[in-house]
Amino acid sequence: MIGLGTPAAGDDGVAGAVLEALAGRVPGDVEVRHLDGEPTRLIEAWWGADLAVVVDAARTGAPPGTRHRLELGD
């Protein structure tokens, strides 16, 4: 599980809040990382993973708090 964002940047703190809320609630074999959003660190973080869950805030035009789920194919 990868959270992206810098708390000092306003809504970018959402990933840290989500990861904090999940602390102790995910299985022990799940790696949880909080990254600043630099693209190469993101790629390195999920390299070789069977599944990567990325939490980030984004401006989409939807109301604040709307959750979006994107699934990528091979």
mmCIF file of the N, C-alpha and C atoms, coordinates in Angstrom:
data_MODEL
# 
_entry.id   MODEL 
# 
loop_
_atom_site.group_PDB 
_atom_site.id 
_atom_site.type_symbol 
_atom_site.label_atom_id 
_atom_site.label_alt_id 
_atom_site.label_comp_id 
_atom_site.label_asym_id 
_atom_site.label_entity_id 
_atom_site.label_seq_id 
_atom_site.pdbx_PDB_ins_code 
_atom_site.Cartn_x 
_atom_site.Cartn_y 
_atom_site.Cartn_z 
_atom_site.occupancy 
_atom_site.B_iso_or_equiv 
_atom_site.pdbx_formal_charge 
_atom_site.auth_seq_id 
_atom_site.auth_comp_id 
_atom_site.auth_asym_id 
_atom_site.auth_atom_id 
_atom_site.pdbx_PDB_model_num 
ATOM 1   N N  . MET A 1 1  ? 0.864   -1.154 0.000   1.00 0.00 ? 1  MET A N  1 
ATOM 2   C CA . MET A 1 1  ? 0.000   0.000  0.000   1.00 0.00 ? 1  MET A CA 1 
ATOM 3   C C  . MET A 1 1  ? 0.913   1.219  0.000   1.00 0.00 ? 1  MET A C  1 
ATOM 4   N N  . ILE A 1 2  ? 0.661   2.128  -0.909  1.00 0.00 ? 2  ILE A N  1 
ATOM 5   C CA . ILE A 1 2  ? 1.510   3.297  -1.069  1.00 0.00 ? 2  ILE A CA 1 
ATOM 6   C C  . ILE A 1 2  ? 0.659   4.558  -0.962  1.00 0.00 ? 2  ILE A C  1 
ATOM 7   N N  . GLY A 1 3  ? 1.032   5.426  -0.057  1.00 0.00 ? 3  GLY A N  1 
ATOM 8   C CA . GLY A 1 3  ? 0.370   6.711  0.079   1.00 0.00 ? 3  GLY A CA 1 
ATOM 9   C C  . GLY A 1 3  ? 1.247   7.789  -0.530  1.00 0.00 ? 3  GLY A C  1 
ATOM 10  N N  . LEU A 1 4  ? 0.661   8.675  -1.313  1.00 0.00 ? 4  LEU A N  1 
ATOM 11  C CA . LEU A 1 4  ? 1.417   9.740  -1.973  1.00 0.00 ? 4  LEU A CA 1 
ATOM 12  C C  . LEU A 1 4  ? 0.996   11.095 -1.441  1.00 0.00 ? 4  LEU A C  1 
ATOM 13  N N  . GLY A 1 5  ? 1.979   11.942 -1.179  1.00 0.00 ? 5  GLY A N  1 
ATOM 14  C CA . GLY A 1 5  ? 1.645   13.302 -0.817  1.00 0.00 ? 5  GLY A CA 1 
ATOM 15  C C  . GLY A 1 5  ? 2.477   13.857 0.321   1.00 0.00 ? 5  GLY A C  1 
ATOM 16  N N  . THR A 1 6  ? 2.433   15.157 0.439   1.00 0.00 ? 6  THR A N  1 
ATOM 17  C CA . THR A 1 6  ? 3.139   15.890 1.472   1.00 0.00 ? 6  THR A CA 1 
ATOM 18  C C  . THR A 1 6  ? 2.103   16.604 2.330   1.00 0.00 ? 6  THR A C  1 
ATOM 19  N N  . PRO A 1 7  ? 2.024   16.287 3.616   1.00 0.00 ? 7  PRO A N  1 
ATOM 20  C CA . PRO A 1 7  ? 0.990   16.890 4.460   1.00 0.00 ? 7  PRO A CA 1 
ATOM 21  C C  . PRO A 1 7  ? 0.993   18.416 4.458   1.00 0.00 ? 7  PRO A C  1 
ATOM 22  N N  . ALA A 1 8  ? 2.136   19.035 4.251   1.00 0.00 ? 8  ALA A N  1 
ATOM 23  C CA . ALA A 1 8  ? 2.215   20.498 4.252   1.00 0.00 ? 8  ALA A CA 1 
ATOM 24  C C  . ALA A 1 8  ? 1.519   21.115 3.044   1.00 0.00 ? 8  ALA A C  1 
ATOM 25  N N  . ALA A 1 9  ? 1.121   20.301 2.075   1.00 0.00 ? 9  ALA A N  1 
ATOM 26  C CA . ALA A 1 9  ? 0.523   20.811 0.848   1.00 0.00 ? 9  ALA A CA 1 
ATOM 27  C C  . ALA A 1 9  ? -0.995  20.669 0.832   1.00 0.00 ? 9  ALA A C  1 
ATOM 28  N N  . GLY A 1 10 ? -1.634  20.804 1.980   1.00 0.00 ? 10 GLY A N  1 
ATOM 29  C CA . GLY A 1 10 ? -3.096  20.784 2.019   1.00 0.00 ? 10 GLY A CA 1 
ATOM 30  C C  . GLY A 1 10 ? -3.685  19.419 1.785   1.00 0.00 ? 10 GLY A C  1 
ATOM 31  N N  . ASP A 1 11 ? -4.422  19.247 0.678   1.00 0.00 ? 11 ASP A N  1 
ATOM 32  C CA . ASP A 1 11 ? -5.092  17.972 0.432   1.00 0.00 ? 11 ASP A CA 1 
ATOM 33  C C  . ASP A 1 11 ? -4.128  16.824 0.208   1.00 0.00 ? 11 ASP A C  1 
ATOM 34  N N  . ASP A 1 12 ? -2.858  17.120 0.005   1.00 0.00 ? 12 ASP A N  1 
ATOM 35  C CA . ASP A 1 12 ? -1.874  16.057 -0.148  1.00 0.00 ? 12 ASP A CA 1 
ATOM 36  C C  . ASP A 1 12 ? -1.713  15.257 1.130   1.00 0.00 ? 12 ASP A C  1 
ATOM 37  N N  . GLY A 1 13 ? -2.250  15.741 2.242   1.00 0.00 ? 13 GLY A N  1 
ATOM 38  C CA . GLY A 1 13 ? -2.167  15.027 3.501   1.00 0.00 ? 13 GLY A CA 1 
ATOM 39  C C  . GLY A 1 13 ? -3.146  13.874 3.613   1.00 0.00 ? 13 GLY A C  1 
ATOM 40  N N  . VAL A 1 14 ? -4.036  13.722 2.627   1.00 0.00 ? 14 VAL A N  1 
ATOM 41  C CA . VAL A 1 14 ? -5.053  12.674 2.708   1.00 0.00 ? 14 VAL A CA 1 
ATOM 42  C C  . VAL A 1 14 ? -4.415  11.286 2.727   1.00 0.00 ? 14 VAL A C  1 
ATOM 43  N N  . ALA A 1 15 ? -3.370  11.063 1.970   1.00 0.00 ? 15 ALA A N  1 
ATOM 44  C CA . ALA A 1 15 ? -2.742  9.741  1.931   1.00 0.00 ? 15 ALA A CA 1 
ATOM 45  C C  . ALA A 1 15 ? -2.186  9.374  3.298   1.00 0.00 ? 15 ALA A C  1 
ATOM 46  N N  . GLY A 1 16 ? -1.515  10.309 3.947   1.00 0.00 ? 16 GLY A N  1 
ATOM 47  C CA . GLY A 1 16 ? -0.984  10.048 5.275   1.00 0.00 ? 16 GLY A CA 1 
ATOM 48  C C  . GLY A 1 16 ? -2.082  9.745  6.265   1.00 0.00 ? 16 GLY A C  1 
ATOM 49  N N  . ALA A 1 17 ? -3.205  10.449 6.159   1.00 0.00 ? 17 ALA A N  1 
ATOM 50  C CA . ALA A 1 17 ? -4.340  10.214 7.051   1.00 0.00 ? 17 ALA A CA 1 
ATOM 51  C C  . ALA A 1 17 ? -4.927  8.820  6.831   1.00 0.00 ? 17 ALA A C  1 
ATOM 52  N N  . VAL A 1 18 ? -5.016  8.402  5.589   1.00 0.00 ? 18 VAL A N  1 
ATOM 53  C CA . VAL A 1 18 ? -5.543  7.065  5.287   1.00 0.00 ? 18 VAL A CA 1 
ATOM 54  C C  . VAL A 1 18 ? -4.598  6.000  5.830   1.00 0.00 ? 18 VAL A C  1 
ATOM 55  N N  . LEU A 1 19 ? -3.301  6.160  5.586   1.00 0.00 ? 19 LEU A N  1 
ATOM 56  C CA . LEU A 1 19 ? -2.339  5.178  6.078   1.00 0.00 ? 19 LEU A CA 1 
ATOM 57  C C  . LEU A 1 19 ? -2.351  5.119  7.601   1.00 0.00 ? 19 LEU A C  1 
ATOM 58  N N  . GLU A 1 20 ? -2.458  6.257  8.232   1.00 0.00 ? 20 GLU A N  1 
ATOM 59  C CA . GLU A 1 20 ? -2.512  6.300  9.691   1.00 0.00 ? 20 GLU A CA 1 
ATOM 60  C C  . GLU A 1 20 ? -3.752  5.578  10.210  1.00 0.00 ? 20 GLU A C  1 
ATOM 61  N N  . ALA A 1 21 ? -4.886  5.783  9.544   1.00 0.00 ? 21 ALA A N  1 
ATOM 62  C CA . ALA A 1 21 ? -6.131  5.131  9.947   1.00 0.00 ? 21 ALA A CA 1 
ATOM 63  C C  . ALA A 1 21 ? -6.051  3.614  9.774   1.00 0.00 ? 21 ALA A C  1 
ATOM 64  N N  . LEU A 1 22 ? -5.236  3.150  8.827   1.00 0.00 ? 22 LEU A N  1 
ATOM 65  C CA . LEU A 1 22 ? -5.114  1.715  8.571   1.00 0.00 ? 22 LEU A CA 1 
ATOM 66  C C  . LEU A 1 22 ? -4.028  1.049  9.408   1.00 0.00 ? 22 LEU A C  1 
ATOM 67  N N  . ALA A 1 23 ? -3.225  1.829  10.108  1.00 0.00 ? 23 ALA A N  1 
ATOM 68  C CA . ALA A 1 23 ? -2.127  1.278  10.905  1.00 0.00 ? 23 ALA A CA 1 
ATOM 69  C C  . ALA A 1 23 ? -2.650  0.217  11.859  1.00 0.00 ? 23 ALA A C  1 
ATOM 70  N N  . GLY A 1 24 ? -2.020  -0.937 11.822  1.00 0.00 ? 24 GLY A N  1 
ATOM 71  C CA . GLY A 1 24 ? -2.428  -2.044 12.678  1.00 0.00 ? 24 GLY A CA 1 
ATOM 72  C C  . GLY A 1 24 ? -3.647  -2.793 12.200  1.00 0.00 ? 24 GLY A C  1 
ATOM 73  N N  . ARG A 1 25 ? -4.217  -2.375 11.068  1.00 0.00 ? 25 ARG A N  1 
ATOM 74  C CA . ARG A 1 25 ? -5.442  -3.014 10.566  1.00 0.00 ? 25 ARG A CA 1 
ATOM 75  C C  . ARG A 1 25 ? -5.198  -3.801 9.289   1.00 0.00 ? 25 ARG A C  1 
ATOM 76  N N  . VAL A 1 26 ? -3.971  -3.746 8.765   1.00 0.00 ? 26 VAL A N  1 
ATOM 77  C CA . VAL A 1 26 ? -3.650  -4.498 7.549   1.00 0.00 ? 26 VAL A CA 1 
ATOM 78  C C  . VAL A 1 26 ? -2.823  -5.724 7.950   1.00 0.00 ? 26 VAL A C  1 
ATOM 79  N N  . PRO A 1 27 ? -2.893  -6.790 7.169   1.00 0.00 ? 27 PRO A N  1 
ATOM 80  C CA . PRO A 1 27 ? -2.114  -7.985 7.495   1.00 0.00 ? 27 PRO A CA 1 
ATOM 81  C C  . PRO A 1 27 ? -0.614  -7.675 7.586   1.00 0.00 ? 27 PRO A C  1 
ATOM 82  N N  . GLY A 1 28 ? 0.100   -8.451 8.372   1.00 0.00 ? 28 GLY A N  1 
ATOM 83  C CA . GLY A 1 28 ? 1.521   -8.223 8.592   1.00 0.00 ? 28 GLY A CA 1 
ATOM 84  C C  . GLY A 1 28 ? 2.381   -8.324 7.348   1.00 0.00 ? 28 GLY A C  1 
ATOM 85  N N  . ASP A 1 29 ? 1.908   -9.038 6.317   1.00 0.00 ? 29 ASP A N  1 
ATOM 86  C CA . ASP A 1 29 ? 2.709   -9.171 5.104   1.00 0.00 ? 29 ASP A CA 1 
ATOM 87  C C  . ASP A 1 29 ? 2.454   -8.032 4.105   1.00 0.00 ? 29 ASP A C  1 
ATOM 88  N N  . VAL A 1 30 ? 1.629   -7.065 4.476   1.00 0.00 ? 30 VAL A N  1 
ATOM 89  C CA . VAL A 1 30 ? 1.359   -5.911 3.617   1.00 0.00 ? 30 VAL A CA 1 
ATOM 90  C C  . VAL A 1 30 ? 2.348   -4.804 3.973   1.00 0.00 ? 30 VAL A C  1 
ATOM 91  N N  . GLU A 1 31 ? 3.116   -4.385 2.995   1.00 0.00 ? 31 GLU A N  1 
ATOM 92  C CA . GLU A 1 31 ? 4.063   -3.285 3.197   1.00 0.00 ? 31 GLU A CA 1 
ATOM 93  C C  . GLU A 1 31 ? 3.326   -1.961 2.989   1.00 0.00 ? 31 GLU A C  1 
ATOM 94  N N  . VAL A 1 32 ? 3.447   -1.067 3.940   1.00 0.00 ? 32 VAL A N  1 
ATOM 95  C CA . VAL A 1 32 ? 2.799   0.239  3.862   1.00 0.00 ? 32 VAL A CA 1 
ATOM 96  C C  . VAL A 1 32 ? 3.888   1.290  3.788   1.00 0.00 ? 32 VAL A C  1 
ATOM 97  N N  . ARG A 1 33 ? 3.835   2.118  2.741   1.00 0.00 ? 33 ARG A N  1 
ATOM 98  C CA . ARG A 1 33 ? 4.849   3.160  2.544   1.00 0.00 ? 33 ARG A CA 1 
ATOM 99  C C  . ARG A 1 33 ? 4.181   4.483  2.234   1.00 0.00 ? 33 ARG A C  1 
ATOM 100 N N  . HIS A 1 34 ? 4.776   5.556  2.742   1.00 0.00 ? 34 HIS A N  1 
ATOM 101 C CA . HIS A 1 34 ? 4.296   6.909  2.456   1.00 0.00 ? 34 HIS A CA 1 
ATOM 102 C C  . HIS A 1 34 ? 5.390   7.611  1.659   1.00 0.00 ? 34 HIS A C  1 
ATOM 103 N N  . LEU A 1 35 ? 5.075   8.005  0.450   1.00 0.00 ? 35 LEU A N  1 
ATOM 104 C CA . LEU A 1 35 ? 6.044   8.634  -0.446  1.00 0.00 ? 35 LEU A CA 1 
ATOM 105 C C  . LEU A 1 35 ? 5.622   10.054 -0.775  1.00 0.00 ? 35 LEU A C  1 
ATOM 106 N N  . ASP A 1 36 ? 6.574   10.849 -1.228  1.00 0.00 ? 36 ASP A N  1 
ATOM 107 C CA . ASP A 1 36 ? 6.293   12.247 -1.555  1.00 0.00 ? 36 ASP A CA 1 
ATOM 108 C C  . ASP A 1 36 ? 5.713   12.434 -2.949  1.00 0.00 ? 36 ASP A C  1 
ATOM 109 N N  . GLY A 1 37 ? 5.571   11.381 -3.722  1.00 0.00 ? 37 GLY A N  1 
ATOM 110 C CA . GLY A 1 37 ? 4.953   11.479 -5.041  1.00 0.00 ? 37 GLY A CA 1 
ATOM 111 C C  . GLY A 1 37 ? 5.919   11.569 -6.201  1.00 0.00 ? 37 GLY A C  1 
ATOM 112 N N  . GLU A 1 38 ? 7.219   11.554 -5.913  1.00 0.00 ? 38 GLU A N  1 
ATOM 113 C CA . GLU A 1 38 ? 8.211   11.590 -6.996  1.00 0.00 ? 38 GLU A CA 1 
ATOM 114 C C  . GLU A 1 38 ? 8.056   10.294 -7.798  1.00 0.00 ? 38 GLU A C  1 
ATOM 115 N N  . PRO A 1 39 ? 7.829   10.370 -9.110  1.00 0.00 ? 39 PRO A N  1 
ATOM 116 C CA . PRO A 1 39 ? 7.447   9.206  -9.910  1.00 0.00 ? 39 PRO A CA 1 
ATOM 117 C C  . PRO A 1 39 ? 8.399   8.010  -9.839  1.00 0.00 ? 39 PRO A C  1 
ATOM 118 N N  . THR A 1 40 ? 9.698   8.217  -9.851  1.00 0.00 ? 40 THR A N  1 
ATOM 119 C CA . THR A 1 40 ? 10.592  7.055  -9.837  1.00 0.00 ? 40 THR A CA 1 
ATOM 120 C C  . THR A 1 40 ? 10.511  6.309  -8.510  1.00 0.00 ? 40 THR A C  1 
ATOM 121 N N  . ARG A 1 41 ? 10.282  7.010  -7.406  1.00 0.00 ? 41 ARG A N  1 
ATOM 122 C CA . ARG A 1 41 ? 10.130  6.320  -6.118  1.00 0.00 ? 41 ARG A CA 1 
ATOM 123 C C  . ARG A 1 41 ? 8.839   5.491  -6.110  1.00 0.00 ? 41 ARG A C  1 
ATOM 124 N N  . LEU A 1 42 ? 7.808   5.988  -6.754  1.00 0.00 ? 42 LEU A N  1 
ATOM 125 C CA . LEU A 1 42 ? 6.558   5.245  -6.844  1.00 0.00 ? 42 LEU A CA 1 
ATOM 126 C C  . LEU A 1 42 ? 6.775   3.950  -7.618  1.00 0.00 ? 42 LEU A C  1 
ATOM 127 N N  . ILE A 1 43 ? 7.429   4.034  -8.756  1.00 0.00 ? 43 ILE A N  1 
ATOM 128 C CA . ILE A 1 43 ? 7.692   2.837  -9.568  1.00 0.00 ? 43 ILE A CA 1 
ATOM 129 C C  . ILE A 1 43 ? 8.536   1.842  -8.786  1.00 0.00 ? 43 ILE A C  1 
ATOM 130 N N  . GLU A 1 44 ? 9.579   2.318  -8.108  1.00 0.00 ? 44 GLU A N  1 
ATOM 131 C CA . GLU A 1 44 ? 10.431  1.435  -7.312  1.00 0.00 ? 44 GLU A CA 1 
ATOM 132 C C  . GLU A 1 44 ? 9.638   0.779  -6.187  1.00 0.00 ? 44 GLU A C  1 
ATOM 133 N N  . ALA A 1 45 ? 8.707   1.510  -5.590  1.00 0.00 ? 45 ALA A N  1 
ATOM 134 C CA . ALA A 1 45 ? 7.943   0.990  -4.459  1.00 0.00 ? 45 ALA A CA 1 
ATOM 135 C C  . ALA A 1 45 ? 7.039   -0.167 -4.872  1.00 0.00 ? 45 ALA A C  1 
ATOM 136 N N  . TRP A 1 46 ? 6.506   -0.139 -6.084  1.00 0.00 ? 46 TRP A N  1 
ATOM 137 C CA . TRP A 1 46 ? 5.595   -1.228 -6.443  1.00 0.00 ? 46 TRP A CA 1 
ATOM 138 C C  . TRP A 1 46 ? 6.243   -2.249 -7.379  1.00 0.00 ? 46 TRP A C  1 
ATOM 139 N N  . TRP A 1 47 ? 7.513   -2.080 -7.685  1.00 0.00 ? 47 TRP A N  1 
ATOM 140 C CA . TRP A 1 47 ? 8.219   -3.028 -8.555  1.00 0.00 ? 47 TRP A CA 1 
ATOM 141 C C  . TRP A 1 47 ? 8.182   -4.416 -7.922  1.00 0.00 ? 47 TRP A C  1 
ATOM 142 N N  . GLY A 1 48 ? 7.723   -5.397 -8.657  1.00 0.00 ? 48 GLY A N  1 
ATOM 143 C CA . GLY A 1 48 ? 7.704   -6.775 -8.197  1.00 0.00 ? 48 GLY A CA 1 
ATOM 144 C C  . GLY A 1 48 ? 6.524   -7.136 -7.307  1.00 0.00 ? 48 GLY A C  1 
ATOM 145 N N  . ALA A 1 49 ? 5.684   -6.192 -6.985  1.00 0.00 ? 49 ALA A N  1 
ATOM 146 C CA . ALA A 1 49 ? 4.527   -6.483 -6.132  1.00 0.00 ? 49 ALA A CA 1 
ATOM 147 C C  . ALA A 1 49 ? 3.443   -7.197 -6.928  1.00 0.00 ? 49 ALA A C  1 
ATOM 148 N N  . ASP A 1 50 ? 2.745   -8.102 -6.279  1.00 0.00 ? 50 ASP A N  1 
ATOM 149 C CA . ASP A 1 50 ? 1.609   -8.759 -6.919  1.00 0.00 ? 50 ASP A CA 1 
ATOM 150 C C  . ASP A 1 50 ? 0.433   -7.797 -7.041  1.00 0.00 ? 50 ASP A C  1 
ATOM 151 N N  . LEU A 1 51 ? 0.332   -6.876 -6.088  1.00 0.00 ? 51 LEU A N  1 
ATOM 152 C CA . LEU A 1 51 ? -0.747  -5.900 -6.068  1.00 0.00 ? 51 LEU A CA 1 
ATOM 153 C C  . LEU A 1 51 ? -0.221  -4.622 -5.434  1.00 0.00 ? 51 LEU A C  1 
ATOM 154 N N  . ALA A 1 52 ? -0.531  -3.498 -6.021  1.00 0.00 ? 52 ALA A N  1 
ATOM 155 C CA . ALA A 1 52 ? -0.155  -2.202 -5.448  1.00 0.00 ? 52 ALA A CA 1 
ATOM 156 C C  . ALA A 1 52 ? -1.422  -1.372 -5.284  1.00 0.00 ? 52 ALA A C  1 
ATOM 157 N N  . VAL A 1 53 ? -1.654  -0.895 -4.069  1.00 0.00 ? 53 VAL A N  1 
ATOM 158 C CA . VAL A 1 53 ? -2.766  -0.006 -3.785  1.00 0.00 ? 53 VAL A CA 1 
ATOM 159 C C  . VAL A 1 53 ? -2.157  1.361  -3.533  1.00 0.00 ? 53 VAL A C  1 
ATOM 160 N N  . VAL A 1 54 ? -2.517  2.334  -4.347  1.00 0.00 ? 54 VAL A N  1 
ATOM 161 C CA . VAL A 1 54 ? -1.961  3.679  -4.247  1.00 0.00 ? 54 VAL A CA 1 
ATOM 162 C C  . VAL A 1 54 ? -3.050  4.630  -3.772  1.00 0.00 ? 54 VAL A C  1 
ATOM 163 N N  . VAL A 1 55 ? -2.750  5.369  -2.714  1.00 0.00 ? 55 VAL A N  1 
ATOM 164 C CA . VAL A 1 55 ? -3.692  6.343  -2.156  1.00 0.00 ? 55 VAL A CA 1 
ATOM 165 C C  . VAL A 1 55 ? -3.144  7.725  -2.444  1.00 0.00 ? 55 VAL A C  1 
ATOM 166 N N  . ASP A 1 56 ? -3.934  8.565  -3.097  1.00 0.00 ? 56 ASP A N  1 
ATOM 167 C CA . ASP A 1 56 ? -3.491  9.907  -3.463  1.00 0.00 ? 56 ASP A CA 1 
ATOM 168 C C  . ASP A 1 56 ? -4.716  10.804 -3.584  1.00 0.00 ? 56 ASP A C  1 
ATOM 169 N N  . ALA A 1 57 ? -4.505  12.085 -3.427  1.00 0.00 ? 57 ALA A N  1 
ATOM 170 C CA . ALA A 1 57 ? -5.569  13.058 -3.658  1.00 0.00 ? 57 ALA A CA 1 
ATOM 171 C C  . ALA A 1 57 ? -5.379  13.638 -5.055  1.00 0.00 ? 57 ALA A C  1 
ATOM 172 N N  . ALA A 1 58 ? -6.475  13.869 -5.734  1.00 0.00 ? 58 ALA A N  1 
ATOM 173 C CA . ALA A 1 58 ? -6.405  14.415 -7.089  1.00 0.00 ? 58 ALA A CA 1 
ATOM 174 C C  . ALA A 1 58 ? -7.611  15.304 -7.347  1.00 0.00 ? 58 ALA A C  1 
ATOM 175 N N  . ARG A 1 59 ? -7.415  16.308 -8.145  1.00 0.00 ? 59 ARG A N  1 
ATOM 176 C CA . ARG A 1 59 ? -8.520  17.172 -8.559  1.00 0.00 ? 59 ARG A CA 1 
ATOM 177 C C  . ARG A 1 59 ? -9.155  16.540 -9.793  1.00 0.00 ? 59 ARG A C  1 
ATOM 178 N N  . THR A 1 60 ? -10.438 16.156 -9.665  1.00 0.00 ? 60 THR A N  1 
ATOM 179 C CA . THR A 1 60 ? -11.111 15.473 -10.769 1.00 0.00 ? 60 THR A CA 1 
ATOM 180 C C  . THR A 1 60 ? -12.374 16.185 -11.234 1.00 0.00 ? 60 THR A C  1 
ATOM 181 N N  . GLY A 1 61 ? -12.810 17.189 -10.495 1.00 0.00 ? 61 GLY A N  1 
ATOM 182 C CA . GLY A 1 61 ? -14.062 17.852 -10.807 1.00 0.00 ? 61 GLY A CA 1 
ATOM 183 C C  . GLY A 1 61 ? -15.230 17.258 -10.036 1.00 0.00 ? 61 GLY A C  1 
ATOM 184 N N  . ALA A 1 62 ? -14.997 16.103 -9.388  1.00 0.00 ? 62 ALA A N  1 
ATOM 185 C CA . ALA A 1 62 ? -16.032 15.488 -8.558  1.00 0.00 ? 62 ALA A CA 1 
ATOM 186 C C  . ALA A 1 62 ? -16.069 16.201 -7.205  1.00 0.00 ? 62 ALA A C  1 
ATOM 187 N N  . PRO A 1 63 ? -17.145 16.039 -6.449  1.00 0.00 ? 63 PRO A N  1 
ATOM 188 C CA . PRO A 1 63 ? -17.215 16.686 -5.133  1.00 0.00 ? 63 PRO A CA 1 
ATOM 189 C C  . PRO A 1 63 ? -16.080 16.211 -4.225  1.00 0.00 ? 63 PRO A C  1 
ATOM 190 N N  . PRO A 1 64 ? -15.608 17.067 -3.317  1.00 0.00 ? 64 PRO A N  1 
ATOM 191 C CA . PRO A 1 64 ? -14.555 16.668 -2.383  1.00 0.00 ? 64 PRO A CA 1 
ATOM 192 C C  . PRO A 1 64 ? -14.955 15.411 -1.613  1.00 0.00 ? 64 PRO A C  1 
ATOM 193 N N  . GLY A 1 65 ? -13.997 14.514 -1.443  1.00 0.00 ? 65 GLY A N  1 
ATOM 194 C CA . GLY A 1 65 ? -14.244 13.270 -0.721  1.00 0.00 ? 65 GLY A CA 1 
ATOM 195 C C  . GLY A 1 65 ? -14.681 12.116 -1.600  1.00 0.00 ? 65 GLY A C  1 
ATOM 196 N N  . THR A 1 66 ? -14.902 12.380 -2.882  1.00 0.00 ? 66 THR A N  1 
ATOM 197 C CA . THR A 1 66 ? -15.283 11.308 -3.792  1.00 0.00 ? 66 THR A CA 1 
ATOM 198 C C  . THR A 1 66 ? -14.122 10.343 -3.957  1.00 0.00 ? 66 THR A C  1 
ATOM 199 N N  . ARG A 1 67 ? -14.407 9.069  -3.842  1.00 0.00 ? 67 ARG A N  1 
ATOM 200 C CA . ARG A 1 67 ? -13.373 8.052  -4.034  1.00 0.00 ? 67 ARG A CA 1 
ATOM 201 C C  . ARG A 1 67 ? -13.454 7.517  -5.454  1.00 0.00 ? 67 ARG A C  1 
ATOM 202 N N  . HIS A 1 68 ? -12.306 7.306  -6.049  1.00 0.00 ? 68 HIS A N  1 
ATOM 203 C CA . HIS A 1 68 ? -12.217 6.745  -7.399  1.00 0.00 ? 68 HIS A CA 1 
ATOM 204 C C  . HIS A 1 68 ? -11.376 5.483  -7.336  1.00 0.00 ? 68 HIS A C  1 
ATOM 205 N N  . ARG A 1 69 ? -11.778 4.482  -8.034  1.00 0.00 ? 69 ARG A N  1 
ATOM 206 C CA . ARG A 1 69 ? -11.006 3.242  -8.097  1.00 0.00 ? 69 ARG A CA 1 
ATOM 207 C C  . ARG A 1 69 ? -10.632 3.010  -9.553  1.00 0.00 ? 69 ARG A C  1 
ATOM 208 N N  . LEU A 1 70 ? -9.350  2.921  -9.800  1.00 0.00 ? 70 LEU A N  1 
ATOM 209 C CA . LEU A 1 70 ? -8.835  2.664  -11.138 1.00 0.00 ? 70 LEU A CA 1 
ATOM 210 C C  . LEU A 1 70 ? -8.136  1.328  -11.138 1.00 0.00 ? 70 LEU A C  1 
ATOM 211 N N  . GLU A 1 71 ? -8.481  0.483  -12.065 1.00 0.00 ? 71 GLU A N  1 
ATOM 212 C CA . GLU A 1 71 ? -7.818  -0.816 -12.185 1.00 0.00 ? 71 GLU A CA 1 
ATOM 213 C C  . GLU A 1 71 ? -7.094  -0.850 -13.513 1.00 0.00 ? 71 GLU A C  1 
ATOM 214 N N  . LEU A 1 72 ? -5.829  -1.201 -13.436 1.00 0.00 ? 72 LEU A N  1 
ATOM 215 C CA . LEU A 1 72 ? -5.013  -1.259 -14.628 1.00 0.00 ? 72 LEU A CA 1 
ATOM 216 C C  . LEU A 1 72 ? -4.821  -2.697 -15.052 1.00 0.00 ? 72 LEU A C  1 
ATOM 217 N N  . GLY A 1 73 ? -4.909  -2.949 -16.338 1.00 0.00 ? 73 GLY A N  1 
ATOM 218 C CA . GLY A 1 73 ? -4.681  -4.304 -16.860 1.00 0.00 ? 73 GLY A CA 1 
ATOM 219 C C  . GLY A 1 73 ? -3.187  -4.554 -17.068 1.00 0.00 ? 73 GLY A C  1 
ATOM 220 N N  . ASP A 1 74 ? -2.885  -5.699 -17.560 1.00 0.00 ? 74 ASP A N  1 
ATOM 221 C CA . ASP A 1 74 ? -1.480  -6.023 -17.847 1.00 0.00 ? 74 ASP A CA 1 
ATOM 222 C C  . ASP A 1 74 ? -0.941  -5.052 -18.871 1.00 0.00 ? 74 ASP A C  1 
# 
